[in-house]
Amino acid sequence: MTDTAQRAQVARKTCPFLNAKQTAFHLGLACSTLKRMRQTGTGPKCRMHGRMCRYHIDDIEAWSAARARGGDDA
């Protein structure tokens, strides 16, 4: 199991929602890039919990998987 998969598994067991900073780190993006993607609608789905934007780990993984390129799937 990869490190990313292990971290996702831990997140699912503890709390499946990540804040913007955690999400950006998980995806290897700058927080400002994630914010811009959220504003333009090109990033992973987010949910507003009060005034806080939260990302569900499944939405993050689905968004990332949809952007996979190359490999032997062709």
PDB file of N, CA, C, O and CB in Angstrom:
ATOM      1  N   MET A   1       0.857  -1.173   0.000  1.00  0.00           N
ATOM      2  CA  MET A   1       0.000   0.000   0.000  1.00  0.00           C
ATOM      3  C   MET A   1       0.903   1.237   0.000  1.00  0.00           C
ATOM      4  O   MET A   1       1.875   1.304   0.753  1.00  0.00           O
ATOM      5  CB  MET A   1      -0.975  -0.002   1.235  1.00  0.00           C
ATOM      6  N   THR A   2       0.577   2.206  -0.845  1.00  0.00           N
ATOM      7  CA  THR A   2       1.395   3.413  -0.930  1.00  0.00           C
ATOM      8  C   THR A   2       1.144   4.317   0.264  1.00  0.00           C
ATOM      9  O   THR A   2       0.163   4.158   0.989  1.00  0.00           O
ATOM     10  CB  THR A   2       1.110   4.167  -2.231  1.00  0.00           C
ATOM     11  N   ASP A   3       2.044   5.261   0.452  1.00  0.00           N
ATOM     12  CA  ASP A   3       1.918   6.216   1.545  1.00  0.00           C
ATOM     13  C   ASP A   3       0.625   7.016   1.409  1.00  0.00           C
ATOM     14  O   ASP A   3      -0.056   7.264   2.404  1.00  0.00           O
ATOM     15  CB  ASP A   3       3.129   7.159   1.578  1.00  0.00           C
ATOM     16  N   THR A   4       0.285   7.416   0.199  1.00  0.00           N
ATOM     17  CA  THR A   4      -0.950   8.179  -0.041  1.00  0.00           C
ATOM     18  C   THR A   4      -2.169   7.341   0.329  1.00  0.00           C
ATOM     19  O   THR A   4      -3.103   7.839   0.957  1.00  0.00           O
ATOM     20  CB  THR A   4      -1.041   8.629  -1.524  1.00  0.00           C
ATOM     21  N   ALA A   5      -2.158   6.084  -0.056  1.00  0.00           N
ATOM     22  CA  ALA A   5      -3.277   5.201   0.265  1.00  0.00           C
ATOM     23  C   ALA A   5      -3.394   5.003   1.777  1.00  0.00           C
ATOM     24  O   ALA A   5      -4.500   4.960   2.318  1.00  0.00           O
ATOM     25  CB  ALA A   5      -3.109   3.841  -0.439  1.00  0.00           C
ATOM     26  N   GLN A   6      -2.262   4.884   2.450  1.00  0.00           N
ATOM     27  CA  GLN A   6      -2.276   4.726   3.899  1.00  0.00           C
ATOM     28  C   GLN A   6      -2.830   5.977   4.576  1.00  0.00           C
ATOM     29  O   GLN A   6      -3.631   5.883   5.505  1.00  0.00           O
ATOM     30  CB  GLN A   6      -0.866   4.423   4.417  1.00  0.00           C
ATOM     31  N   ARG A   7      -2.398   7.155   4.104  1.00  0.00           N
ATOM     32  CA  ARG A   7      -2.905   8.402   4.684  1.00  0.00           C
ATOM     33  C   ARG A   7      -4.398   8.555   4.434  1.00  0.00           C
ATOM     34  O   ARG A   7      -5.132   9.015   5.308  1.00  0.00           O
ATOM     35  CB  ARG A   7      -2.151   9.606   4.109  1.00  0.00           C
ATOM     36  N   ALA A   8      -4.849   8.171   3.247  1.00  0.00           N
ATOM     37  CA  ALA A   8      -6.274   8.250   2.936  1.00  0.00           C
ATOM     38  C   ALA A   8      -7.068   7.298   3.827  1.00  0.00           C
ATOM     39  O   ALA A   8      -8.154   7.636   4.298  1.00  0.00           O
ATOM     40  CB  ALA A   8      -6.523   7.925   1.450  1.00  0.00           C
ATOM     41  N   GLN A   9      -6.521   6.116   4.053  1.00  0.00           N
ATOM     42  CA  GLN A   9      -7.189   5.132   4.908  1.00  0.00           C
ATOM     43  C   GLN A   9      -7.305   5.657   6.342  1.00  0.00           C
ATOM     44  O   GLN A   9      -8.352   5.507   6.972  1.00  0.00           O
ATOM     45  CB  GLN A   9      -6.422   3.788   4.889  1.00  0.00           C
ATOM     46  N   VAL A  10      -6.251   6.263   6.852  1.00  0.00           N
ATOM     47  CA  VAL A  10      -6.288   6.848   8.196  1.00  0.00           C
ATOM     48  C   VAL A  10      -7.317   7.976   8.248  1.00  0.00           C
ATOM     49  O   VAL A  10      -8.062   8.094   9.220  1.00  0.00           O
ATOM     50  CB  VAL A  10      -4.888   7.375   8.605  1.00  0.00           C
ATOM     51  N   ALA A  11      -7.357   8.798   7.212  1.00  0.00           N
ATOM     52  CA  ALA A  11      -8.319   9.906   7.164  1.00  0.00           C
ATOM     53  C   ALA A  11      -9.745   9.380   7.185  1.00  0.00           C
ATOM     54  O   ALA A  11     -10.605   9.948   7.857  1.00  0.00           O
ATOM     55  CB  ALA A  11      -8.094  10.768   5.911  1.00  0.00           C
ATOM     56  N   ARG A  12     -10.002   8.308   6.462  1.00  0.00           N
ATOM     57  CA  ARG A  12     -11.349   7.734   6.437  1.00  0.00           C
ATOM     58  C   ARG A  12     -11.763   7.217   7.811  1.00  0.00           C
ATOM     59  O   ARG A  12     -12.922   7.342   8.205  1.00  0.00           O
ATOM     60  CB  ARG A  12     -11.423   6.603   5.412  1.00  0.00           C
ATOM     61  N   LYS A  13     -10.807   6.635   8.538  1.00  0.00           N
ATOM     62  CA  LYS A  13     -11.111   6.065   9.851  1.00  0.00           C
ATOM     63  C   LYS A  13     -11.307   7.154  10.903  1.00  0.00           C
ATOM     64  O   LYS A  13     -12.138   7.006  11.799  1.00  0.00           O
ATOM     65  CB  LYS A  13      -9.996   5.117  10.285  1.00  0.00           C
ATOM     66  N   THR A  14     -10.556   8.233  10.802  1.00  0.00           N
ATOM     67  CA  THR A  14     -10.633   9.275  11.817  1.00  0.00           C
ATOM     68  C   THR A  14     -11.646  10.334  11.430  1.00  0.00           C
ATOM     69  O   THR A  14     -12.661  10.487  12.108  1.00  0.00           O
ATOM     70  CB  THR A  14      -9.267   9.912  12.036  1.00  0.00           C
ATOM     71  N   CYS A  15     -11.401  11.056  10.374  1.00  0.00           N
ATOM     72  CA  CYS A  15     -12.317  12.085   9.882  1.00  0.00           C
ATOM     73  C   CYS A  15     -12.108  12.170   8.377  1.00  0.00           C
ATOM     74  O   CYS A  15     -10.998  12.450   7.925  1.00  0.00           O
ATOM     75  CB  CYS A  15     -12.072  13.486  10.587  1.00  0.00           C
ATOM     76  N   PRO A  16     -13.148  11.935   7.602  1.00  0.00           N
ATOM     77  CA  PRO A  16     -12.979  11.920   6.150  1.00  0.00           C
ATOM     78  C   PRO A  16     -12.866  13.315   5.536  1.00  0.00           C
ATOM     79  O   PRO A  16     -12.649  13.432   4.330  1.00  0.00           O
ATOM     80  CB  PRO A  16     -14.129  11.193   5.519  1.00  0.00           C
ATOM     81  N   PHE A  17     -13.006  14.366   6.328  1.00  0.00           N
ATOM     82  CA  PHE A  17     -12.958  15.727   5.800  1.00  0.00           C
ATOM     83  C   PHE A  17     -11.620  16.382   6.116  1.00  0.00           C
ATOM     84  O   PHE A  17     -11.134  16.329   7.245  1.00  0.00           O
ATOM     85  CB  PHE A  17     -14.104  16.567   6.371  1.00  0.00           C
ATOM     86  N   LEU A  18     -11.035  17.003   5.088  1.00  0.00           N
ATOM     87  CA  LEU A  18      -9.784  17.723   5.232  1.00  0.00           C
ATOM     88  C   LEU A  18     -10.039  19.205   4.997  1.00  0.00           C
ATOM     89  O   LEU A  18     -10.915  19.575   4.214  1.00  0.00           O
ATOM     90  CB  LEU A  18      -8.712  17.180   4.253  1.00  0.00           C
ATOM     91  N   ASN A  19      -9.271  20.053   5.679  1.00  0.00           N
ATOM     92  CA  ASN A  19      -9.393  21.478   5.397  1.00  0.00           C
ATOM     93  C   ASN A  19      -8.559  21.791   4.146  1.00  0.00           C
ATOM     94  O   ASN A  19      -7.910  20.907   3.587  1.00  0.00           O
ATOM     95  CB  ASN A  19      -8.926  22.344   6.627  1.00  0.00           C
ATOM     96  N   ALA A  20      -8.585  23.045   3.721  1.00  0.00           N
ATOM     97  CA  ALA A  20      -7.908  23.420   2.479  1.00  0.00           C
ATOM     98  C   ALA A  20      -6.397  23.186   2.559  1.00  0.00           C
ATOM     99  O   ALA A  20      -5.791  22.717   1.596  1.00  0.00           O
ATOM    100  CB  ALA A  20      -8.189  24.886   2.155  1.00  0.00           C
ATOM    101  N   LYS A  21      -5.798  23.506   3.687  1.00  0.00           N
ATOM    102  CA  LYS A  21      -4.355  23.325   3.839  1.00  0.00           C
ATOM    103  C   LYS A  21      -3.982  21.846   3.747  1.00  0.00           C
ATOM    104  O   LYS A  21      -3.015  21.489   3.074  1.00  0.00           O
ATOM    105  CB  LYS A  21      -3.878  23.911   5.180  1.00  0.00           C
ATOM    106  N   GLN A  22      -4.740  20.993   4.417  1.00  0.00           N
ATOM    107  CA  GLN A  22      -4.478  19.553   4.375  1.00  0.00           C
ATOM    108  C   GLN A  22      -4.699  19.008   2.964  1.00  0.00           C
ATOM    109  O   GLN A  22      -3.932  18.171   2.487  1.00  0.00           O
ATOM    110  CB  GLN A  22      -5.381  18.808   5.383  1.00  0.00           C
ATOM    111  N   THR A  23      -5.750  19.489   2.302  1.00  0.00           N
ATOM    112  CA  THR A  23      -6.053  19.034   0.943  1.00  0.00           C
ATOM    113  C   THR A  23      -4.952  19.433  -0.018  1.00  0.00           C
ATOM    114  O   THR A  23      -4.513  18.623  -0.834  1.00  0.00           O
ATOM    115  CB  THR A  23      -7.391  19.600   0.467  1.00  0.00           C
ATOM    116  N   ALA A  24      -4.503  20.672   0.072  1.00  0.00           N
ATOM    117  CA  ALA A  24      -3.425  21.139  -0.796  1.00  0.00           C
ATOM    118  C   ALA A  24      -2.176  20.292  -0.586  1.00  0.00           C
ATOM    119  O   ALA A  24      -1.530  19.896  -1.556  1.00  0.00           O
ATOM    120  CB  ALA A  24      -3.117  22.626  -0.530  1.00  0.00           C
ATOM    121  N   PHE A  25      -1.830  20.010   0.659  1.00  0.00           N
ATOM    122  CA  PHE A  25      -0.667  19.172   0.961  1.00  0.00           C
ATOM    123  C   PHE A  25      -0.848  17.777   0.369  1.00  0.00           C
ATOM    124  O   PHE A  25       0.072  17.232  -0.239  1.00  0.00           O
ATOM    125  CB  PHE A  25      -0.442  19.082   2.486  1.00  0.00           C
ATOM    126  N   HIS A  26      -2.033  17.203   0.549  1.00  0.00           N
ATOM    127  CA  HIS A  26      -2.334  15.857   0.056  1.00  0.00           C
ATOM    128  C   HIS A  26      -2.163  15.782  -1.464  1.00  0.00           C
ATOM    129  O   HIS A  26      -1.685  14.778  -1.993  1.00  0.00           O
ATOM    130  CB  HIS A  26      -3.769  15.448   0.451  1.00  0.00           C
ATOM    131  N   LEU A  27      -2.557  16.850  -2.160  1.00  0.00           N
ATOM    132  CA  LEU A  27      -2.483  16.872  -3.621  1.00  0.00           C
ATOM    133  C   LEU A  27      -1.159  17.412  -4.152  1.00  0.00           C
ATOM    134  O   LEU A  27      -0.900  17.356  -5.354  1.00  0.00           O
ATOM    135  CB  LEU A  27      -3.610  17.697  -4.170  1.00  0.00           C
ATOM    136  N   GLY A  28      -0.325  17.934  -3.259  1.00  0.00           N
ATOM    137  CA  GLY A  28       0.943  18.496  -3.697  1.00  0.00           C
ATOM    138  C   GLY A  28       0.783  19.853  -4.375  1.00  0.00           C
ATOM    139  O   GLY A  28       1.550  20.201  -5.273  1.00  0.00           O
ATOM    140  N   LEU A  29      -0.212  20.612  -3.942  1.00  0.00           N
ATOM    141  CA  LEU A  29      -0.496  21.933  -4.502  1.00  0.00           C
ATOM    142  C   LEU A  29      -0.245  23.011  -3.461  1.00  0.00           C
ATOM    143  O   LEU A  29      -0.232  22.742  -2.260  1.00  0.00           O
ATOM    144  CB  LEU A  29      -1.946  22.010  -5.011  1.00  0.00           C
ATOM    145  N   ALA A  30      -0.046  24.229  -3.934  1.00  0.00           N
ATOM    146  CA  ALA A  30      -0.002  25.372  -3.027  1.00  0.00           C
ATOM    147  C   ALA A  30      -1.440  25.696  -2.612  1.00  0.00           C
ATOM    148  O   ALA A  30      -2.376  25.484  -3.383  1.00  0.00           O
ATOM    149  CB  ALA A  30       0.695  26.616  -3.702  1.00  0.00           C
ATOM    150  N   CYS A  31      -1.608  26.204  -1.408  1.00  0.00           N
ATOM    151  CA  CYS A  31      -2.951  26.582  -0.938  1.00  0.00           C
ATOM    152  C   CYS A  31      -3.585  27.597  -1.878  1.00  0.00           C
ATOM    153  O   CYS A  31      -4.787  27.538  -2.136  1.00  0.00           O
ATOM    154  CB  CYS A  31      -2.887  27.157   0.491  1.00  0.00           C
ATOM    155  N   SER A  32      -2.789  28.523  -2.389  1.00  0.00           N
ATOM    156  CA  SER A  32      -3.325  29.537  -3.295  1.00  0.00           C
ATOM    157  C   SER A  32      -3.823  28.916  -4.599  1.00  0.00           C
ATOM    158  O   SER A  32      -4.808  29.381  -5.172  1.00  0.00           O
ATOM    159  CB  SER A  32      -2.263  30.595  -3.592  1.00  0.00           C
ATOM    160  N   THR A  33      -3.150  27.877  -5.066  1.00  0.00           N
ATOM    161  CA  THR A  33      -3.592  27.177  -6.279  1.00  0.00           C
ATOM    162  C   THR A  33      -4.915  26.480  -6.031  1.00  0.00           C
ATOM    163  O   THR A  33      -5.822  26.552  -6.860  1.00  0.00           O
ATOM    164  CB  THR A  33      -2.534  26.157  -6.742  1.00  0.00           C
ATOM    165  N   LEU A  34      -5.034  25.805  -4.898  1.00  0.00           N
ATOM    166  CA  LEU A  34      -6.286  25.129  -4.559  1.00  0.00           C
ATOM    167  C   LEU A  34      -7.420  26.140  -4.435  1.00  0.00           C
ATOM    168  O   LEU A  34      -8.530  25.890  -4.904  1.00  0.00           O
ATOM    169  CB  LEU A  34      -6.136  24.331  -3.250  1.00  0.00           C
ATOM    170  N   LYS A  35      -7.149  27.266  -3.812  1.00  0.00           N
ATOM    171  CA  LYS A  35      -8.173  28.310  -3.669  1.00  0.00           C
ATOM    172  C   LYS A  35      -8.622  28.811  -5.033  1.00  0.00           C
ATOM    173  O   LYS A  35      -9.820  28.960  -5.274  1.00  0.00           O
ATOM    174  CB  LYS A  35      -7.640  29.484  -2.825  1.00  0.00           C
ATOM    175  N   ARG A  36      -7.671  29.074  -5.933  1.00  0.00           N
ATOM    176  CA  ARG A  36      -8.005  29.536  -7.278  1.00  0.00           C
ATOM    177  C   ARG A  36      -8.824  28.480  -8.016  1.00  0.00           C
ATOM    178  O   ARG A  36      -9.772  28.815  -8.726  1.00  0.00           O
ATOM    179  CB  ARG A  36      -6.726  29.871  -8.070  1.00  0.00           C
ATOM    180  N   MET A  37      -8.466  27.212  -7.852  1.00  0.00           N
ATOM    181  CA  MET A  37      -9.210  26.131  -8.499  1.00  0.00           C
ATOM    182  C   MET A  37     -10.630  26.053  -7.946  1.00  0.00           C
ATOM    183  O   MET A  37     -11.577  25.792  -8.688  1.00  0.00           O
ATOM    184  CB  MET A  37      -8.486  24.785  -8.305  1.00  0.00           C
ATOM    185  N   ARG A  38     -10.775  26.276  -6.650  1.00  0.00           N
ATOM    186  CA  ARG A  38     -12.106  26.268  -6.032  1.00  0.00           C
ATOM    187  C   ARG A  38     -12.946  27.410  -6.595  1.00  0.00           C
ATOM    188  O   ARG A  38     -14.124  27.224  -6.899  1.00  0.00           O
ATOM    189  CB  ARG A  38     -11.999  26.385  -4.487  1.00  0.00           C
ATOM    190  N   GLN A  39     -12.346  28.586  -6.734  1.00  0.00           N
ATOM    191  CA  GLN A  39     -13.061  29.756  -7.237  1.00  0.00           C
ATOM    192  C   GLN A  39     -13.471  29.612  -8.695  1.00  0.00           C
ATOM    193  O   GLN A  39     -14.516  30.124  -9.098  1.00  0.00           O
ATOM    194  CB  GLN A  39     -12.208  30.986  -7.075  1.00  0.00           C
ATOM    195  N   THR A  40     -12.663  28.923  -9.486  1.00  0.00           N
ATOM    196  CA  THR A  40     -12.978  28.745 -10.907  1.00  0.00           C
ATOM    197  C   THR A  40     -13.758  27.459 -11.191  1.00  0.00           C
ATOM    198  O   THR A  40     -14.188  27.221 -12.319  1.00  0.00           O
ATOM    199  CB  THR A  40     -11.699  28.746 -11.717  1.00  0.00           C
ATOM    200  N   GLY A  41     -13.935  26.634 -10.154  1.00  0.00           N
ATOM    201  CA  GLY A  41     -14.696  25.394 -10.326  1.00  0.00           C
ATOM    202  C   GLY A  41     -13.914  24.278 -10.975  1.00  0.00           C
ATOM    203  O   GLY A  41     -14.508  23.334 -11.496  1.00  0.00           O
ATOM    204  N   THR A  42     -12.589  24.360 -10.957  1.00  0.00           N
ATOM    205  CA  THR A  42     -11.782  23.324 -11.596  1.00  0.00           C
ATOM    206  C   THR A  42     -11.143  22.358 -10.602  1.00  0.00           C
ATOM    207  O   THR A  42     -10.518  21.380 -11.012  1.00  0.00           O
ATOM    208  CB  THR A  42     -10.709  23.963 -12.428  1.00  0.00           C
ATOM    209  N   GLY A  43     -11.286  22.609  -9.325  1.00  0.00           N
ATOM    210  CA  GLY A  43     -10.691  21.757  -8.296  1.00  0.00           C
ATOM    211  C   GLY A  43     -11.650  20.680  -7.826  1.00  0.00           C
ATOM    212  O   GLY A  43     -12.745  20.529  -8.366  1.00  0.00           O
ATOM    213  N   PRO A  44     -11.229  19.931  -6.814  1.00  0.00           N
ATOM    214  CA  PRO A  44     -12.113  18.908  -6.250  1.00  0.00           C
ATOM    215  C   PRO A  44     -13.322  19.560  -5.571  1.00  0.00           C
ATOM    216  O   PRO A  44     -13.273  20.712  -5.140  1.00  0.00           O
ATOM    217  CB  PRO A  44     -11.344  18.022  -5.239  1.00  0.00           C
ATOM    218  N   LYS A  45     -14.407  18.782  -5.493  1.00  0.00           N
ATOM    219  CA  LYS A  45     -15.605  19.286  -4.822  1.00  0.00           C
ATOM    220  C   LYS A  45     -15.287  19.633  -3.384  1.00  0.00           C
ATOM    221  O   LYS A  45     -14.534  18.930  -2.710  1.00  0.00           O
ATOM    222  CB  LYS A  45     -16.745  18.255  -4.882  1.00  0.00           C
ATOM    223  N   CYS A  46     -15.873  20.731  -2.922  1.00  0.00           N
ATOM    224  CA  CYS A  46     -15.713  21.087  -1.519  1.00  0.00           C
ATOM    225  C   CYS A  46     -17.087  21.341  -0.924  1.00  0.00           C
ATOM    226  O   CYS A  46     -18.061  21.575  -1.639  1.00  0.00           O
ATOM    227  CB  CYS A  46     -14.796  22.331  -1.353  1.00  0.00           C
ATOM    228  N   ARG A  47     -17.143  21.291   0.374  1.00  0.00           N
ATOM    229  CA  ARG A  47     -18.399  21.487   1.109  1.00  0.00           C
ATOM    230  C   ARG A  47     -18.160  22.554   2.159  1.00  0.00           C
ATOM    231  O   ARG A  47     -17.126  22.566   2.827  1.00  0.00           O
ATOM    232  CB  ARG A  47     -18.905  20.151   1.766  1.00  0.00           C
ATOM    233  N   MET A  48     -19.106  23.429   2.294  1.00  0.00           N
ATOM    234  CA  MET A  48     -18.995  24.473   3.304  1.00  0.00           C
ATOM    235  C   MET A  48     -19.594  23.962   4.606  1.00  0.00           C
ATOM    236  O   MET A  48     -20.769  23.600   4.662  1.00  0.00           O
ATOM    237  CB  MET A  48     -19.703  25.778   2.842  1.00  0.00           C
ATOM    238  N   HIS A  49     -18.789  23.937   5.631  1.00  0.00           N
ATOM    239  CA  HIS A  49     -19.225  23.564   6.980  1.00  0.00           C
ATOM    240  C   HIS A  49     -19.094  24.847   7.794  1.00  0.00           C
ATOM    241  O   HIS A  49     -18.020  25.169   8.304  1.00  0.00           O
ATOM    242  CB  HIS A  49     -18.360  22.348   7.602  1.00  0.00           C
ATOM    243  N   GLY A  50     -20.193  25.564   7.905  1.00  0.00           N
ATOM    244  CA  GLY A  50     -20.130  26.891   8.502  1.00  0.00           C
ATOM    245  C   GLY A  50     -19.383  27.797   7.541  1.00  0.00           C
ATOM    246  O   GLY A  50     -19.760  27.911   6.375  1.00  0.00           O
ATOM    247  N   ARG A  51     -18.340  28.433   8.014  1.00  0.00           N
ATOM    248  CA  ARG A  51     -17.523  29.292   7.163  1.00  0.00           C
ATOM    249  C   ARG A  51     -16.299  28.573   6.623  1.00  0.00           C
ATOM    250  O   ARG A  51     -15.513  29.150   5.871  1.00  0.00           O
ATOM    251  CB  ARG A  51     -17.093  30.519   7.926  1.00  0.00           C
ATOM    252  N   MET A  52     -16.137  27.314   7.005  1.00  0.00           N
ATOM    253  CA  MET A  52     -14.956  26.545   6.615  1.00  0.00           C
ATOM    254  C   MET A  52     -15.248  25.664   5.396  1.00  0.00           C
ATOM    255  O   MET A  52     -16.279  24.997   5.318  1.00  0.00           O
ATOM    256  CB  MET A  52     -14.473  25.678   7.789  1.00  0.00           C
ATOM    257  N   CYS A  53     -14.328  25.686   4.472  1.00  0.00           N
ATOM    258  CA  CYS A  53     -14.423  24.832   3.293  1.00  0.00           C
ATOM    259  C   CYS A  53     -13.758  23.499   3.640  1.00  0.00           C
ATOM    260  O   CYS A  53     -12.608  23.468   4.077  1.00  0.00           O
ATOM    261  CB  CYS A  53     -13.748  25.506   2.030  1.00  0.00           C
ATOM    262  N   ARG A  54     -14.479  22.417   3.445  1.00  0.00           N
ATOM    263  CA  ARG A  54     -13.948  21.079   3.744  1.00  0.00           C
ATOM    264  C   ARG A  54     -14.016  20.210   2.501  1.00  0.00           C
ATOM    265  O   ARG A  54     -14.939  20.316   1.694  1.00  0.00           O
ATOM    266  CB  ARG A  54     -14.730  20.417   4.907  1.00  0.00           C
ATOM    267  N   TYR A  55     -13.027  19.357   2.368  1.00  0.00           N
ATOM    268  CA  TYR A  55     -12.945  18.440   1.235  1.00  0.00           C
ATOM    269  C   TYR A  55     -13.050  17.014   1.760  1.00  0.00           C
ATOM    270  O   TYR A  55     -12.337  16.637   2.690  1.00  0.00           O
ATOM    271  CB  TYR A  55     -11.620  18.647   0.434  1.00  0.00           C
ATOM    272  N   HIS A  56     -13.927  16.231   1.172  1.00  0.00           N
ATOM    273  CA  HIS A  56     -14.051  14.826   1.560  1.00  0.00           C
ATOM    274  C   HIS A  56     -12.963  14.041   0.839  1.00  0.00           C
ATOM    275  O   HIS A  56     -12.719  14.260  -0.347  1.00  0.00           O
ATOM    276  CB  HIS A  56     -15.479  14.258   1.223  1.00  0.00           C
ATOM    277  N   ILE A  57     -12.317  13.139   1.543  1.00  0.00           N
ATOM    278  CA  ILE A  57     -11.197  12.386   0.986  1.00  0.00           C
ATOM    279  C   ILE A  57     -11.598  11.625  -0.279  1.00  0.00           C
ATOM    280  O   ILE A  57     -10.788  11.505  -1.198  1.00  0.00           O
ATOM    281  CB  ILE A  57     -10.651  11.415   2.027  1.00  0.00           C
ATOM    282  N   ASP A  58     -12.834  11.105  -0.349  1.00  0.00           N
ATOM    283  CA  ASP A  58     -13.282  10.400  -1.547  1.00  0.00           C
ATOM    284  C   ASP A  58     -13.390  11.339  -2.736  1.00  0.00           C
ATOM    285  O   ASP A  58     -13.060  10.949  -3.855  1.00  0.00           O
ATOM    286  CB  ASP A  58     -14.622   9.727  -1.295  1.00  0.00           C
ATOM    287  N   ASP A  59     -13.851  12.582  -2.517  1.00  0.00           N
ATOM    288  CA  ASP A  59     -13.941  13.570  -3.593  1.00  0.00           C
ATOM    289  C   ASP A  59     -12.553  13.962  -4.082  1.00  0.00           C
ATOM    290  O   ASP A  59     -12.340  14.155  -5.279  1.00  0.00           O
ATOM    291  CB  ASP A  59     -14.707  14.815  -3.121  1.00  0.00           C
ATOM    292  N   ILE A  60     -11.611  14.078  -3.151  1.00  0.00           N
ATOM    293  CA  ILE A  60     -10.237  14.419  -3.521  1.00  0.00           C
ATOM    294  C   ILE A  60      -9.638  13.315  -4.383  1.00  0.00           C
ATOM    295  O   ILE A  60      -9.047  13.588  -5.428  1.00  0.00           O
ATOM    296  CB  ILE A  60      -9.371  14.648  -2.262  1.00  0.00           C
ATOM    297  N   GLU A  61      -9.790  12.078  -3.947  1.00  0.00           N
ATOM    298  CA  GLU A  61      -9.233  10.945  -4.686  1.00  0.00           C
ATOM    299  C   GLU A  61      -9.897  10.784  -6.049  1.00  0.00           C
ATOM    300  O   GLU A  61      -9.217  10.486  -7.032  1.00  0.00           O
ATOM    301  CB  GLU A  61      -9.388   9.661  -3.878  1.00  0.00           C
ATOM    302  N   ALA A  62     -11.225  10.977  -6.126  1.00  0.00           N
ATOM    303  CA  ALA A  62     -11.936  10.871  -7.405  1.00  0.00           C
ATOM    304  C   ALA A  62     -11.473  11.960  -8.368  1.00  0.00           C
ATOM    305  O   ALA A  62     -11.263  11.695  -9.552  1.00  0.00           O
ATOM    306  CB  ALA A  62     -13.463  10.966  -7.189  1.00  0.00           C
ATOM    307  N   TRP A  63     -11.313  13.177  -7.867  1.00  0.00           N
ATOM    308  CA  TRP A  63     -10.856  14.287  -8.689  1.00  0.00           C
ATOM    309  C   TRP A  63      -9.450  13.995  -9.227  1.00  0.00           C
ATOM    310  O   TRP A  63      -9.170  14.220 -10.404  1.00  0.00           O
ATOM    311  CB  TRP A  63     -10.868  15.605  -7.877  1.00  0.00           C
ATOM    312  N   SER A  64      -8.590  13.502  -8.370  1.00  0.00           N
ATOM    313  CA  SER A  64      -7.224  13.189  -8.773  1.00  0.00           C
ATOM    314  C   SER A  64      -7.197  12.049  -9.797  1.00  0.00           C
ATOM    315  O   SER A  64      -6.487  12.134 -10.799  1.00  0.00           O
ATOM    316  CB  SER A  64      -6.383  12.818  -7.546  1.00  0.00           C
ATOM    317  N   ALA A  65      -7.956  11.002  -9.554  1.00  0.00           N
ATOM    318  CA  ALA A  65      -7.976   9.848 -10.467  1.00  0.00           C
ATOM    319  C   ALA A  65      -8.497  10.234 -11.847  1.00  0.00           C
ATOM    320  O   ALA A  65      -8.063   9.674 -12.854  1.00  0.00           O
ATOM    321  CB  ALA A  65      -8.838   8.723  -9.885  1.00  0.00           C
ATOM    322  N   ALA A  66      -9.418  11.180 -11.898  1.00  0.00           N
ATOM    323  CA  ALA A  66      -9.981  11.613 -13.185  1.00  0.00           C
ATOM    324  C   ALA A  66      -8.939  12.350 -14.035  1.00  0.00           C
ATOM    325  O   ALA A  66      -9.145  12.539 -15.234  1.00  0.00           O
ATOM    326  CB  ALA A  66     -11.203  12.520 -12.952  1.00  0.00           C
ATOM    327  N   ARG A  67      -7.844  12.760 -13.438  1.00  0.00           N
ATOM    328  CA  ARG A  67      -6.804  13.490 -14.152  1.00  0.00           C
ATOM    329  C   ARG A  67      -5.595  12.623 -14.479  1.00  0.00           C
ATOM    330  O   ARG A  67      -4.568  13.142 -14.917  1.00  0.00           O
ATOM    331  CB  ARG A  67      -6.367  14.678 -13.341  1.00  0.00           C
ATOM    332  N   ALA A  68      -5.696  11.316 -14.276  1.00  0.00           N
ATOM    333  CA  ALA A  68      -4.581  10.417 -14.571  1.00  0.00           C
ATOM    334  C   ALA A  68      -4.305  10.396 -16.071  1.00  0.00           C
ATOM    335  O   ALA A  68      -5.226  10.410 -16.888  1.00  0.00           O
ATOM    336  CB  ALA A  68      -4.879   8.990 -14.057  1.00  0.00           C
ATOM    337  N   ARG A  69      -3.029  10.363 -16.414  1.00  0.00           N
ATOM    338  CA  ARG A  69      -2.619  10.328 -17.819  1.00  0.00           C
ATOM    339  C   ARG A  69      -1.565   9.259 -18.023  1.00  0.00           C
ATOM    340  O   ARG A  69      -0.870   8.857 -17.090  1.00  0.00           O
ATOM    341  CB  ARG A  69      -2.083  11.701 -18.273  1.00  0.00           C
ATOM    342  N   GLY A  70      -1.464   8.807 -19.262  1.00  0.00           N
ATOM    343  CA  GLY A  70      -0.416   7.865 -19.622  1.00  0.00           C
ATOM    344  C   GLY A  70      -0.630   6.480 -19.056  1.00  0.00           C
ATOM    345  O   GLY A  70      -1.748   6.109 -18.698  1.00  0.00           O
ATOM    346  N   GLY A  71       0.420   5.736 -18.977  1.00  0.00           N
ATOM    347  CA  GLY A  71       0.330   4.377 -18.448  1.00  0.00           C
ATOM    348  C   GLY A  71      -0.076   3.384 -19.515  1.00  0.00           C
ATOM    349  O   GLY A  71      -0.046   3.685 -20.708  1.00  0.00           O
ATOM    350  N   ASP A  72      -0.454   2.201 -19.075  1.00  0.00           N
ATOM    351  CA  ASP A  72      -0.791   1.107 -19.983  1.00  0.00           C
ATOM    352  C   ASP A  72      -2.286   0.955 -20.210  1.00  0.00           C
ATOM    353  O   ASP A  72      -2.718  -0.072 -20.733  1.00  0.00           O
ATOM    354  CB  ASP A  72      -0.238  -0.179 -19.453  1.00  0.00           C
ATOM    355  N   ASP A  73      -3.083   1.937 -19.836  1.00  0.00           N
ATOM    356  CA  ASP A  73      -4.535   1.823 -19.959  1.00  0.00           C
ATOM    357  C   ASP A  73      -5.027   2.048 -21.377  1.00  0.00           C
ATOM    358  O   ASP A  73      -6.209   1.834 -21.644  1.00  0.00           O
ATOM    359  CB  ASP A  73      -5.204   2.802 -19.040  1.00  0.00           C
ATOM    360  N   ALA A  74      -4.180   2.465 -22.285  1.00  0.00           N
ATOM    361  CA  ALA A  74      -4.588   2.815 -23.644  1.00  0.00           C
ATOM    362  C   ALA A  74      -4.953   1.642 -24.470  1.00  0.00           C
ATOM    363  O   ALA A  74      -5.314   1.797 -25.636  1.00  0.00           O
ATOM    364  CB  ALA A  74      -3.524   3.555 -24.323  1.00  0.00           C
TER     365      ALA A  74
END
